[in-house]
């Protein structure tokens, strides 16, 4: 299916979204065209706060520093934006839980080993609903916060039953249903329980972004836009919607793929993340990779991790292009399929800006490198000649 399937829409207002579902043969089928969506942008509701105790911990790095500050009378415990708990069985990691906005509250003596400590944490607990909830018989825990920060033997409260996130409806306005959607609307029970996608289009009909959601129809009625159109309420518009702060970025992309360098630079961290999502969401590919040549990275605005990847993509594939949104994704791009592969030369101008701004962001397989150094190491390992200017 093509994003241009809105052709044939003969009304005074444009199509802004397509509702799409993949059939049993893996073919994307059009379910409907829509003139607008209310509730497409929504800040995610965080899970409730909890108090957890990580027992038998051997802290290192940033966690050890936070506990030392606490013991030294440093006041309130350190805030970790995301403290990742990796749950291992005897051989490998099997679950990942994120302690969001984790605050270190107290350090207590270990129950059985004086060399270990118990760490009391306040946080919201998040887990991918698709992951297994079965707890290993003898789990062990590794902690990460921009790199490894320690290990623990057990975690009180971590595996408690929790309610899922609340449903937040989404309104599809001015929809022209295709036959699959018409069939769903005719059924007494409209709850499909199946996944589809909502494609957001720019002003020329190019797909900007595809948002997954469950096609559970709570209500339909004649559209406020008139004619034969209908307005449809989906029971839940999904948990990974663009945040409200992303609206200005989307308005820029709605006018077309950005062609001017550094348009992303005026946005903060959330806006730059939104920029990367739109670059990835609109990526089509299909053209053969090219190698060689010299690429210039403008490093003046690389003041955070998403800014680094916005500048990297712009240097390698041009404004509005996609070339990874993190270290692992960059590695995927370097191995082919995203327009440019090594060998090539990257001249990183004003590299000192990123080196200083990301000095506290730890990366590398064992947390031994800063994020900037880790990215440079990755580029060179993959055959890129990196010149730090």
DADA-V413274 format. One record per pair of residues at least 6 apart in sequence whose C-alpha atoms are under 7 Angstrom apart, sorted by sequence separation. I is the first residue (numbers start at 1). J is the second residue. If there is no record, write none. Layout:
<<I	J> <I	J>>
//
This chain:
<<22	28> <23	29> <87	93> <88	94> <110	116> <143	149> <184	190> <201	207> <202	208> <223	229> <301	307> <302	308> <314	320> <324	330> <335	341> <363	369> <380	386> <21	28> <22	29> <70	77> <86	93> <87	94> <110	117> <143	150> <200	207> <201	208> <222	229> <223	230> <314	321> <323	330> <334	341> <362	369> <363	370> <20	28> <21	29> <87	95> <109	117> <110	118> <142	150> <143	151> <199	207> <200	208> <222	230> <223	231> <264	272> <313	321> <334	342> <362	370> <363	371> <6	15> <20	29> <21	30> <86	95> <87	96> <108	117> <109	118> <142	151> <200	209> <221	230> <222	231> <313	322> <324	333> <361	370> <362	371> <20	30> <21	31> <86	96> <107	117> <108	118> <141	151> <142	152> <199	209> <200	210> <220	230> <221	231> <313	323> <323	333> <360	370> <361	371> <364	374> <19	30> <20	31> <66	77> <85	96> <86	97> <107	118> <108	119> <141	152> <199	210> <220	231> <221	232> <264	275> <359	370> <363	374> <19	31> <66	78> <84	96> <85	97> <107	119> <140	152> <141	153> <198	210> <199	211> <220	232> <19	32> <84	97> <85	98> <106	119> <107	120> <140	153> <197	210> <198	211> <219	232> <220	233> <298	311> <358	371> <18	32> <19	33> <84	98> <106	120> <140	154> <197	211> <198	212> <219	233> <297	311> <358	372> <18	33> <83	98> <84	99> <105	120> <197	212> <217	232> <218	233> <297	312> <309	324> <323	338> <17	33> <18	34> <82	98> <83	99> <104	120> <105	121> <196	212> <197	213> <217	233> <218	234> <309	325> <17	34> <82	99> <83	100> <104	121> <105	122> <195	212> <196	213> <217	234> <218	235> <309	326> <355	372> <15	33> <16	34> <17	35> <82	100> <103	121> <104	122> <195	213> <196	214> <216	234> <217	235> <297	315> <354	372> <15	34> <16	35> <17	36> <81	100> <82	101> <83	102> <102	121> <103	122> <195	214> <196	215> <215	234> <216	235> <296	315> <306	325> <15	35> <16	36> <81	101> <82	102> <102	122> <103	123> <194	214> <195	215> <295	315> <14	35> <80	101> <81	102> <102	123> <193	214> <194	215> <295	316> <13	35> <79	101> <80	102> <101	123> <193	215> <249	271> <317	339> <79	102> <80	103> <100	123> <101	124> <192	215> <193	216> <79	103> <99	123> <100	124> <191	215> <192	216> <213	237> <246	270> <78	103> <79	104> <99	124> <100	125> <191	216> <213	238> <245	270> <246	271> <249	274> <77	103> <78	104> <99	125> <190	216> <191	217> <245	271> <249	275> <1	28> <6	33> <77	104> <98	125> <99	126> <190	217> <1	29> <77	105> <97	125> <98	126> <246	274> <97	126> <98	127> <97	127> <96	127> <273	306> <272	306> <276	310> <272	307> <95	131> <265	301> <95	132> <269	306> <351	388> <346	384> <351	389> <283	322> <345	384> <346	385> <347	386> <348	387> <349	388> <350	389> <67	107> <342	382> <343	383> <344	384> <345	385> <346	386> <347	387> <348	388> <349	389> <279	320> <342	383> <343	384> <344	385> <345	386> <346	387> <347	388> <348	389> <279	321> <280	322> <342	384> <347	389> <279	322> <89	136> <289	336> <289	337> <327	375> <334	382> <89	138> <174	223> <276	325> <289	338> <290	339> <291	340> <297	346> <299	348> <89	139> <173	223> <289	339> <290	340> <291	341> <292	342> <294	344> <295	345> <296	346> <297	347> <298	348> <299	349> <300	350> <303	353> <88	139> <89	140> <174	225> <203	254> <288	339> <289	340> <290	341> <291	342> <292	343> <293	344> <294	345> <295	346> <296	347> <297	348> <298	349> <299	350> <302	353> <303	354> <87	139> <88	140> <202	254> <203	255> <287	339> <289	341> <291	343> <292	344> <293	345> <294	346> <295	347> <296	348> <297	349> <299	351> <302	354> <87	140> <88	141> <176	229> <202	255> <285	338> <291	344> <300	353> <304	357> <56	110> <87	141> <175	229> <176	230> <202	256> <299	353> <303	357> <304	358> <55	110> <86	141> <87	142> <174	229> <175	230> <299	354> <85	141> <86	142> <174	230> <175	231> <85	142> <86	143> <173	230> <174	231> <58	116> <85	143> <173	231> <261	319> <57	116> <58	117> <84	143> <85	144> <172	231> <173	232> <260	319> <56	116> <57	117> <83	143> <84	144> <172	232> <259	319> <56	117> <57	118> <83	144> <84	145> <171	232> <172	233> <258	319> <259	320> <55	117> <56	118> <83	145> <171	233> <258	320> <55	118> <82	145> <170	233> <171	234> <257	320> <54	118> <55	119> <169	233> <170	234> <53	118> <54	119> <169	234> <170	235> <53	119> <54	120> <169	235> <170	236> <53	120> <169	236> <170	237> <52	120> <53	121> <167	235> <168	236> <169	237> <52	121> <167	236> <168	237> <209	278> <51	121> <52	122> <208	278> <51	122> <210	281> <50	122> <51	123> <209	281> <49	122> <50	123> <208	281> <209	282> <49	123> <50	124> <208	282> <49	124> <207	282> <48	124> <47	124> <47	125> <63	149> <62	149> <61	149> <60	149> <59	149> <60	150> <59	150> <58	150> <59	151> <57	150> <58	151> <57	151> <58	152> <57	152> <56	152> <57	153> <55	152> <56	153> <54	152> <55	153> <56	154> <55	154> <54	154> <55	155> <54	155> <53	155> <54	156> <53	156> <52	156> <52	157> <52	158> <47	165> <40	170> <39	170> <38	170> <39	171> <38	171> <37	171> <38	172> <37	172> <36	172> <37	173> <36	173> <34	172> <35	173> <36	174> <34	173> <35	174> <34	174> <35	175> <34	175> <33	175> <34	176> <32	175> <33	176> <32	176> <33	177> <32	177> <31	177> <32	178> <31	178> <30	178> <31	179> <31	180> <32	181> <31	181> <22	196> <21	196> <20	196> <21	197> <20	197> <19	197> <20	198> <19	198> <18	198> <19	199> <17	198> <18	199> <17	199> <18	200> <17	200> <16	200> <17	201> <16	201> <16	202> <44	239> <42	241> <41	241> <42	242> <43	243> <4	205> <40	241> <41	242> <42	243> <43	244> <3	205> <4	206> <41	243> <42	244> <3	206> <41	244> <3	207> <146	361> <147	362> <146	362> <147	363> <146	363> <148	366> <147	366> <148	367> <147	367>>
//
